[in-house]
Amino acid sequence: MFTRRDFLKTTAAGGAVVAASGLAAPAIAQDVAIKLGYVSPQTGPLAGFGEADKFVIDAFKAATKGMGLNYEVIVKDSQSNPNRAAEVAKELIVDDEVNLMLVSSTPETTNPVSTTCEAEGVACISTVAPWQPWFIGQQGNPGDPASWKPFNYAYHFFWGLEDIIAVFTGMWGQLETNKQVGGLFPNDGDGNAWGDKTVGFPPVLEKLGYGLTDTGRYQNLTDDFSAQINAFKQKGTDILTGVMIPPDLTTFWNQAKQQGLKPKIASIGKALLFPQTVEALGDAGHNLSTEVWWTPSHPFKSSLTGETAAEVAAAFTTATGRPWTQPIGFAHALFELAVDVMKRAEDVADADAVAKAIGETKLDTLVGPVAWGSDKLPPFASKNVAKTPLVGGQWRRKSGGGYDLVVVENGLIPSVPLGGKLEPLS
């Protein structure tokens, strides 16, 4: 197959294609903008992940312009739909001829975009999806580890299931429970990975002495969780966990309250990342817990602007009037990485050169150090995956209304300060 990468190489050899970096790079015309494609879910049920995109991109454009750098950012909305994500990725590659693809937020967005880039020979950096559903979900035979192979152009940075399991069980160990866990795993990239009997929660929970009630994969946007609730009640479930989209968490939690399910702990990934999801539950959101990837108290600075996590979060609230949200840090870090990579790439019009620069990255970002090639990852994933730190938090209702997200578990990164200990649900 003749990809856009082949076309660029052919025409570049004839001197017809030039590209630019505002940072010094060899033999590059400085008046031609570097094109960055960016895909995220800005509408649909995953829209919370894209809430901060405009703020981050506007700040990036202002910062790079002030530094004399010439970047064009072409933004596409996946509409929370995997097919749409693949479609807009192809548009960015074929029509817009981007030099580097950036993509964020859940396997339903990151995977189709990364897969399209890999097929077309275009360098891509993705984030905000645990690395297992990102990597394994793109393999030709996800059930056959022996067949898994590294990617040539797709790179990813985020935490893994091993981290969120450690964080969640670290929180659960702070309270006395019967160790009976109810699992809520949807039929999507995240849910299938979290509930997987090899790489997901089941084998680790069993090893740690937890009993798991897994009622099977439900469809996203389910309107009736009675079967799950009844199964959890029959087991006397003290702990709920899972990875739900925001509308489903609202539906489930309201029905659980109505039907008398009374767990001591509910640690739910994805949906509980966002303050608006918790606020929609009213008082019933108090003491729900979740994973925490980034907060204003994280001890990191932007390599692009020098701002601290606290300063970036405060700037978002000032600009929008809304509470800070976790995806701010990772969207910002994507663009930090883009500038660093394109600064070092020998030829920004050559996807091989850009991919090589990604693989050689060692950058301190707003979300912590990012470097690919770690020996702490399985060999099949180490080339394409870079890990970032994770802590656990609990939403606490404020006396004047609204919620605070309090860090209650920091075993994986003690430099992130604790704000308290896990409290039981009322």
Sequence and secondary structure as in RCSB ss.txt:
>XXXX:A:sequence
MFTRRDFLKTTAAGGAVVAASGLAAPAIAQDVAIKLGYVSPQTGPLAGFGEADKFVIDAFKAATKGMGLNYEVIV
KDSQSNPNRAAEVAKELIVDDEVNLMLVSSTPETTNPVSTTCEAEGVACISTVAPWQPWFIGQQGNPGDPASWKP
FNYAYHFFWGLEDIIAVFTGMWGQLETNKQVGGLFPNDGDGNAWGDKTVGFPPVLEKLGYGLTDTGRYQNLTDDF
SAQINAFKQKGTDILTGVMIPPDLTTFWNQAKQQGLKPKIASIGKALLFPQTVEALGDAGHNLSTEVWWTPSHPF
KSSLTGETAAEVAAAFTTATGRPWTQPIGFAHALFELAVDVMKRAEDVADADAVAKAIGETKLDTLVGPVAWGSD
KLPPFASKNVAKTPLVGGQWRRKSGGGYDLVVVENGLIPSVPLGGKLEPLS
>XXXX:A:secstr
   HHHHHHHHHHTT      SS  TT  TTS EEEEEEE  SSTTGGGGTTHHHHHHHHHHHHHHTT  EEEEE
EE TT HHHHHHHHHHHHHTS  SEEEEESSHHHHHHHHHHHHHHT  EEEESS HHHHHHHTSS TT GGG   
 SSEEEES  HHHHHHHHHHHHTTS    EEEEE BSSHHHHHHT TTTSHHHHHHHTT EEEE   B TT S  
HHHHHHHHHTT  EEEEEE HHHHHHHHHHHHHTT   SEEEEEEGGGSHHHHHTTGGGGTT EEEES  TTS  
B TTT  BHHHHHHHHHHHHSS   THHHHHHHHHHHHHHHHHH S TT HHHHHHHHHT EEEETTEEEES  T
TS HHHHTTEE    EEEEEEE TTSSEEEEEEE TT TTS          
